[in-house]
Amino acid sequence: MERSQSRTPLLPSDLPESTSSNNTESAQLNAHGVRGLSGIQGLKKRGHGSRSWIKIDPLGNISILELDKATIMRHCSLPGRDLRLLDPLFIYPSTILGRERAIVVSLEQIRCIITADEVILMNSLDGCVVQYKSELCKRLESNKDQSDDLPFEFRALELALELTCMSLDAQVRELQMEIYPVLDELASSINTVNLERVRRLKGHLLALTQRVQKVRDEIEHLMDDDGDMAEMYLTEKKQRSEGYPLSDLCFQTNTSGEETIVSKSAPVSPVRSLSGAHKLQRAFTSFVSSSRNGSLLSSSNFGENIDKLEMLLEAYFVAIDHTLSKLSSLKEYIDDTEDLINFKLGNVQNHLIQFELLLTAATFLATVFAAVTAVFGMNLPSTVFDNPSTFNWVLVFSGVACGFLYFSFLIYFRYKRIFPL
């Protein structure tokens, strides 16, 4: 089957009406020139506008959809807080959530909703999104005639994890190629330019480490929780729901072995009536929600079948952990370079202190010599000035005494091991 592209709504009856009139009204000003309540209402309704999404079915066919937030929430049975993870206006860490009928994936730039029958992807020109879309369609088309052990939702999740791990690892390798020469240059020549380059690269390293660590923690959290992994078996839950007739959904077995009768009628919306298929769906959803702790359809019954997903997550956990180890090694190399620079700076500082100490001793002795000459330069009545050669001998003895004191200082510094001489 060839890949088809169309711009059709997923649920035409659920699409909201045009909000152009509301936007026009919100742009109006009141008589005092101040934007009134209509501006706030327009701002609040702006979040409910339609956005472009990409729908990919299990056969690899692509459809471009214009959907609003309420439509996706009803179609995938997701709360609004889960859809905020997919909003490009918000910055959230990487998250993988298993829900009753969907898997919410927010890994770096890949933000999508995976169900048992489709992948709803945020339409974007980002390279990761385009690569995910093309690669997923390629794999689905190549495997539609082959038997694959993984269900559709796991293949879509696997590709998201694969591209995320590859993207992060590529960024780490690029950072390594950039930072190692800078560190080597800084170790040989300490200057302001090299220090500024290392500071900037270290900031990138810390930000990248946080992103990789979050992906690793998210995968590890899923591997440690059997219930979350069981929630992701959407195809199996769908097959089980289709295998139970409506009459079988009226009974459940509790932990004490007694049978409790559940209402046969599904809850009916007060706005519009539901068809037979929708009643079955609502009845099954109510049944699963009420019997989550003890029914046959609860997530705990999938405990024996989570091996495939656990092995899948473990493979990418090893890959992302290897990427994190690269960042740890790079950080250790930066720390070692910083220690080396501190040692060099400390050595230079010690030499400066030694030079200052020698200069201080020489200055002190020069001051003593100047004081002697100053005393003899005073206009005092003395017989010393009657002999002109006497002043020369005073200068000689003063210079010899100052030199002796200076060498005495050097011997004292060496004896105290203040600095080697």
C-alpha positions as CSV (number, residue, x, y, z in Angstrom):
1,M,0.0,0.0,0.0
2,E,1.5,3.4,-0.9
3,R,1.9,6.0,1.6
4,S,-0.9,8.5,1.6
5,Q,-1.0,12.1,2.9
6,S,-4.1,14.1,3.6
7,R,-5.2,16.9,5.7
8,T,-8.3,15.5,7.4
9,P,-9.4,15.8,11.0
10,L,-9.2,12.6,13.2
11,L,-12.6,13.2,14.7
12,P,-14.5,15.7,12.5
13,S,-17.4,16.1,14.9
14,D,-15.1,17.0,17.7
15,L,-13.2,19.9,16.0
16,P,-13.9,23.3,17.6
17,E,-15.5,26.1,15.7
18,S,-13.4,28.9,14.3
19,T,-12.2,31.4,16.9
20,S,-11.5,34.3,14.5
21,S,-14.3,36.3,15.9
22,N,-12.9,35.9,19.4
23,N,-9.5,37.0,18.2
24,T,-11.0,40.0,16.6
25,E,-12.9,40.8,19.8
26,S,-9.8,40.4,22.0
27,A,-7.9,43.0,19.9
28,Q,-10.4,45.7,20.6
29,L,-9.7,48.4,23.2
30,N,-12.2,50.0,25.5
31,A,-13.0,53.7,25.6
32,H,-10.0,54.5,27.9
33,G,-7.5,52.9,25.5
34,V,-6.9,49.9,27.8
35,R,-7.4,46.3,26.7
36,G,-10.4,44.9,28.4
37,L,-11.5,41.4,29.5
38,S,-11.9,40.4,25.9
39,G,-8.1,40.4,25.5
40,I,-7.8,38.0,28.5
41,Q,-10.5,35.7,27.1
42,G,-8.8,35.7,23.7
43,L,-5.5,34.8,25.4
44,K,-7.1,32.0,27.3
45,K,-8.8,30.6,24.2
46,R,-5.5,30.8,22.3
47,G,-4.4,27.5,24.0
48,H,-7.4,25.6,22.5
49,G,-6.6,26.3,18.9
50,S,-5.9,23.6,16.4
51,R,-2.4,22.5,15.6
52,S,-0.9,20.4,12.9
53,W,-0.2,16.8,13.8
54,I,1.1,13.8,11.8
55,K,-0.7,10.5,12.1
56,I,1.1,7.3,11.2
57,D,-0.8,4.0,11.1
58,P,0.7,0.5,11.4
59,L,1.0,0.2,7.6
60,G,3.2,3.3,7.4
61,N,0.6,5.6,5.9
62,I,0.9,9.3,6.8
63,S,-1.9,11.8,7.4
64,I,-1.6,15.4,8.3
65,L,-4.3,16.4,10.8
66,E,-5.5,19.6,12.2
67,L,-6.5,18.8,15.8
68,D,-7.1,20.8,19.0
69,K,-6.2,19.8,22.5
70,A,-9.7,18.7,23.5
71,T,-10.0,16.3,20.5
72,I,-6.8,14.6,21.3
73,M,-7.7,14.3,24.9
74,R,-11.0,12.6,24.1
75,H,-9.5,10.4,21.4
76,C,-6.6,9.1,23.4
77,S,-8.2,9.4,26.9
78,L,-5.4,11.6,28.2
79,P,-5.5,14.3,30.8
80,G,-4.4,17.8,29.9
81,R,-1.2,17.7,31.9
82,D,0.1,14.9,29.6
83,L,-0.5,17.0,26.6
84,R,1.5,19.8,28.1
85,L,4.5,17.6,27.8
86,L,4.1,17.7,24.0
87,D,3.7,21.5,23.8
88,P,6.8,23.0,22.2
89,L,6.1,26.2,24.1
90,F,7.0,24.5,27.4
91,I,10.3,23.0,28.3
92,Y,10.0,19.7,30.2
93,P,12.6,17.0,30.9
94,S,12.4,13.7,29.0
95,T,9.4,11.7,30.1
96,I,7.7,8.4,29.1
97,L,4.2,7.8,30.5
98,G,2.1,4.7,30.1
99,R,-1.6,5.4,30.1
100,E,-4.7,3.2,29.7
101,R,-4.9,3.7,25.9
102,A,-1.7,5.5,24.9
103,I,1.9,6.0,25.6
104,V,3.0,9.7,26.0
105,V,6.6,10.1,24.8
106,S,8.6,13.3,25.3
107,L,12.2,12.5,24.5
108,E,14.3,15.6,23.5
109,Q,12.7,16.9,20.2
110,I,10.6,13.7,19.7
111,R,7.2,14.3,21.2
112,C,4.4,12.0,20.3
113,I,1.4,9.9,21.4
114,I,1.6,6.2,20.7
115,T,-1.6,4.1,20.7
116,A,-2.2,0.5,19.6
117,D,-3.3,1.7,16.1
118,E,-1.4,4.9,15.4
119,V,1.3,7.4,16.3
120,I,0.3,11.0,16.6
121,L,3.4,13.1,16.2
122,M,3.8,16.9,16.5
123,N,4.2,18.3,13.0
124,S,7.6,20.1,13.0
125,L,10.5,20.8,10.6
126,D,13.0,19.7,13.3
127,G,15.5,17.2,12.0
128,C,14.7,14.7,14.7
129,V,11.0,14.8,14.0
130,V,11.5,14.4,10.2
131,Q,13.9,11.5,10.8
132,Y,11.6,9.8,13.2
133,K,8.7,10.1,10.8
134,S,10.6,8.8,7.7
135,E,12.3,6.0,9.6
136,L,9.2,4.8,11.3
137,C,7.3,4.7,8.0
138,K,10.2,2.9,6.4
139,R,10.3,0.2,9.1
140,L,6.6,-0.3,9.1
141,E,6.4,-0.7,5.4
142,S,9.3,-3.2,5.3
143,N,7.9,-5.2,8.2
144,K,4.2,-5.3,7.3
145,D,4.7,-8.5,5.3
146,Q,6.9,-10.1,8.0
147,S,6.1,-11.4,11.4
148,D,7.5,-9.2,14.2
149,D,7.4,-10.2,17.8
150,L,7.1,-6.6,18.9
151,P,3.7,-4.9,18.8
152,F,3.2,-1.7,17.0
153,E,3.5,0.6,20.1
154,F,6.8,-1.0,21.1
155,R,8.3,-0.5,17.6
156,A,7.3,3.1,17.7
157,L,8.7,3.5,21.3
158,E,11.9,1.7,20.3
159,L,12.5,4.1,17.4
160,A,12.0,7.1,19.7
161,L,14.5,5.7,22.2
162,E,17.0,4.7,19.4
163,L,17.0,8.2,17.8
164,T,17.2,9.9,21.2
165,C,20.2,7.8,22.2
166,M,21.9,8.3,18.9
167,S,21.3,12.1,19.0
168,L,22.7,12.4,22.5
169,D,25.7,10.2,21.7
170,A,26.4,12.3,18.6
171,Q,26.3,15.5,20.7
172,V,28.6,13.9,23.2
173,R,31.1,12.9,20.5
174,E,31.0,16.4,19.0
175,L,31.6,18.0,22.4
176,Q,34.5,15.6,23.0
177,M,36.1,16.6,19.7
178,E,35.7,20.3,20.6
179,I,36.7,20.2,24.2
180,Y,39.8,18.0,24.2
181,P,42.0,20.4,22.0
182,V,40.8,23.4,24.1
183,L,41.8,21.7,27.3
184,D,45.2,20.7,25.9
185,E,45.8,24.2,24.8
186,L,44.8,25.6,28.1
187,A,47.2,23.3,29.9
188,S,50.0,24.6,27.9
189,S,49.0,28.2,27.8
190,I,46.9,29.7,30.5
191,N,45.2,32.9,29.3
192,T,41.9,34.6,29.4
193,V,40.7,33.5,26.0
194,N,41.3,29.8,26.7
195,L,39.7,30.0,30.1
196,E,36.6,31.6,28.6
197,R,36.4,28.9,26.0
198,V,36.6,26.2,28.6
199,R,34.0,27.9,30.8
200,R,31.6,28.0,27.9
201,L,32.2,24.3,27.0
202,K,31.8,23.3,30.6
203,G,28.4,24.9,30.7
204,H,27.4,22.9,27.6
205,L,28.8,19.7,29.3
206,L,26.7,20.3,32.4
207,A,23.5,20.9,30.4
208,L,24.0,17.9,28.2
209,T,24.8,15.7,31.3
210,Q,21.5,16.7,32.8
211,R,19.6,15.8,29.7
212,V,21.3,12.4,29.4
213,Q,20.9,11.7,33.1
214,K,17.1,12.4,32.8
215,V,16.7,10.0,29.9
216,R,18.6,7.4,31.8
217,D,16.6,7.9,35.0
218,E,13.3,7.7,33.0
219,I,14.3,4.3,31.4
220,E,15.5,3.0,34.8
221,H,12.3,4.1,36.4
222,L,10.3,2.1,33.8
223,M,12.4,-0.9,34.2
224,D,12.0,-0.9,38.0
225,D,8.2,-0.6,37.9
226,D,6.4,-3.6,36.5
227,G,3.1,-1.8,36.6
228,D,4.3,1.0,34.4
229,M,5.6,-1.5,31.9
230,A,2.4,-3.5,31.9
231,E,0.4,-0.3,31.2
232,M,2.3,0.0,27.9
233,Y,1.0,-3.3,26.4
234,L,-1.7,-1.4,24.5
235,T,-2.2,-4.0,21.7
236,E,-2.7,-6.8,24.3
237,K,-5.1,-4.7,26.3
238,K,-7.0,-3.9,23.1
239,Q,-7.2,-7.6,22.1
240,R,-8.4,-8.5,25.6
241,S,-11.1,-5.8,25.5
242,E,-12.3,-7.0,22.1
243,G,-12.3,-10.6,23.3
244,Y,-14.7,-9.9,26.1
245,P,-18.3,-9.5,25.1
246,L,-20.4,-6.8,26.7
247,S,-22.2,-9.4,28.9
248,D,-18.9,-10.6,30.3
249,L,-18.0,-7.1,31.4
250,C,-20.9,-7.1,33.9
251,F,-19.1,-9.4,36.3
252,Q,-15.7,-9.4,38.1
253,T,-14.1,-11.6,40.6
254,N,-12.8,-10.0,43.8
255,T,-10.0,-11.2,46.0
256,S,-12.2,-13.2,48.3
257,G,-13.6,-15.3,45.4
258,E,-17.1,-13.7,45.5
259,E,-18.7,-12.3,42.3
260,T,-19.8,-8.7,42.4
261,I,-22.3,-7.4,39.8
262,V,-21.4,-4.3,37.9
263,S,-23.8,-2.2,36.1
264,K,-24.4,-3.4,32.5
265,S,-25.2,0.1,31.3
266,A,-22.3,2.3,30.4
267,P,-22.4,5.9,31.6
268,V,-24.1,8.1,29.0
269,S,-22.9,11.6,28.2
270,P,-25.6,14.2,29.0
271,V,-24.7,16.1,25.8
272,R,-25.1,13.4,23.2
273,S,-25.8,9.7,23.1
274,L,-23.2,7.1,22.4
275,S,-23.2,4.4,19.7
276,G,-22.9,0.7,20.6
277,A,-19.1,0.7,20.0
278,H,-18.7,3.8,22.2
279,K,-20.8,2.2,24.9
280,L,-18.6,-0.9,24.8
281,Q,-15.5,1.3,25.0
282,R,-16.9,3.3,28.0
283,A,-18.1,0.2,29.7
284,F,-14.7,-1.4,29.4
285,T,-12.9,1.7,30.6
286,S,-15.2,1.9,33.6
287,F,-14.7,-1.8,34.3
288,V,-10.9,-1.6,34.2
289,S,-10.8,1.5,36.3
290,S,-13.0,0.0,39.0
291,S,-11.2,-3.4,39.1
292,R,-7.6,-2.2,38.9
293,N,-6.7,-3.9,42.2
294,G,-8.3,-7.3,41.6
295,S,-9.8,-7.8,38.1
296,L,-8.6,-10.0,35.3
297,L,-7.8,-7.0,33.2
298,S,-5.7,-5.2,35.6
299,S,-2.1,-4.3,34.8
300,S,-0.8,-6.7,37.4
301,N,-1.9,-9.6,35.2
302,F,0.6,-8.6,32.6
303,G,3.5,-9.2,34.9
304,E,4.5,-12.4,33.1
305,N,4.5,-10.8,29.7
306,I,6.7,-7.7,30.4
307,D,10.0,-9.5,29.5
308,K,10.0,-8.2,25.9
309,L,9.6,-4.6,27.0
310,E,12.1,-5.0,29.8
311,M,14.7,-6.4,27.4
312,L,14.0,-3.5,25.0
313,L,14.4,-0.9,27.7
314,E,17.5,-2.6,29.0
315,A,19.2,-2.4,25.6
316,Y,18.8,1.4,25.4
317,F,19.5,1.8,29.1
318,V,23.0,0.3,28.4
319,A,23.4,2.6,25.4
320,I,22.4,5.8,27.3
321,D,24.5,4.7,30.3
322,H,27.5,4.4,28.0
323,T,26.9,7.9,26.8
324,L,26.6,9.1,30.4
325,S,30.0,7.4,31.2
326,K,31.6,9.4,28.3
327,L,30.3,12.6,29.9
328,S,31.6,11.5,33.3
329,S,35.0,10.8,31.8
330,L,35.0,14.2,30.0
331,K,34.1,15.9,33.3
332,E,36.9,14.1,35.1
333,Y,39.3,15.3,32.4
334,I,38.1,18.8,32.9
335,D,38.6,18.5,36.6
336,D,42.1,17.1,36.2
337,T,42.9,20.0,33.9
338,E,41.6,22.5,36.4
339,D,43.7,20.8,39.1
340,L,46.8,21.1,36.9
341,I,46.0,24.8,36.2
342,N,45.6,25.4,39.9
343,F,48.9,23.7,40.6
344,K,50.6,25.9,38.0
345,L,49.1,29.0,39.3
346,G,50.0,28.0,42.8
347,N,53.6,27.5,41.7
348,V,53.7,30.9,40.1
349,Q,52.2,32.4,43.2
350,N,54.9,30.8,45.3
351,H,57.7,32.2,43.1
352,L,56.1,35.6,43.4
353,I,56.0,35.4,47.1
354,Q,59.7,34.3,47.2
355,F,60.7,37.2,44.9
356,E,58.7,39.6,47.1
357,L,60.4,38.3,50.2
358,L,63.9,38.8,48.7
359,L,62.9,42.2,47.5
360,T,61.5,43.2,50.9
361,A,64.8,42.1,52.6
362,A,66.9,44.1,50.1
363,T,64.6,47.1,50.6
364,F,65.1,46.9,54.3
365,L,68.8,46.8,54.1
366,A,68.9,49.7,51.6
367,T,66.8,51.7,54.1
368,V,69.4,51.0,56.8
369,F,72.2,52.1,54.6
370,A,70.3,55.2,53.7
371,A,69.7,55.9,57.3
372,V,73.5,55.8,58.0
373,T,74.2,58.3,55.2
374,A,71.4,60.5,56.5
375,V,72.9,60.6,60.0
376,F,76.3,61.7,58.6
377,G,74.5,64.2,56.3
378,M,73.2,66.2,59.3
379,N,74.9,69.5,60.3
380,L,76.3,68.4,63.6
381,P,79.6,69.6,65.2
382,S,81.9,66.5,65.3
383,T,85.7,65.9,64.8
384,V,84.8,63.1,62.3
385,F,84.2,65.6,59.6
386,D,87.8,67.0,60.0
387,N,89.2,63.9,58.2
388,P,87.7,63.6,54.7
389,S,88.6,59.9,54.4
390,T,86.5,59.0,57.5
391,F,83.2,59.3,55.5
392,N,84.5,56.9,52.9
393,W,85.3,54.3,55.6
394,V,81.8,54.7,57.0
395,L,80.3,54.0,53.7
396,V,82.4,50.9,53.2
397,F,81.6,49.5,56.6
398,S,77.9,50.2,56.2
399,G,77.8,48.5,52.8
400,V,79.6,45.4,54.2
401,A,77.3,45.3,57.2
402,C,74.2,45.5,55.0
403,G,75.6,42.7,52.7
404,F,76.3,40.5,55.7
405,L,72.8,41.0,57.0
406,Y,71.3,40.2,53.6
407,F,73.2,36.9,53.4
408,S,72.2,36.2,56.9
409,F,68.6,36.6,55.8
410,L,69.1,34.1,53.0
411,I,70.7,31.6,55.3
412,Y,67.8,32.0,57.7
413,F,65.2,31.5,54.9
414,R,67.0,28.3,53.7
415,Y,67.2,27.0,57.3
416,K,63.4,27.5,57.7
417,R,62.8,26.0,54.2
418,I,60.8,29.0,53.1
419,F,62.1,28.4,49.6
420,P,65.0,26.4,48.1
421,L,68.2,28.3,47.3
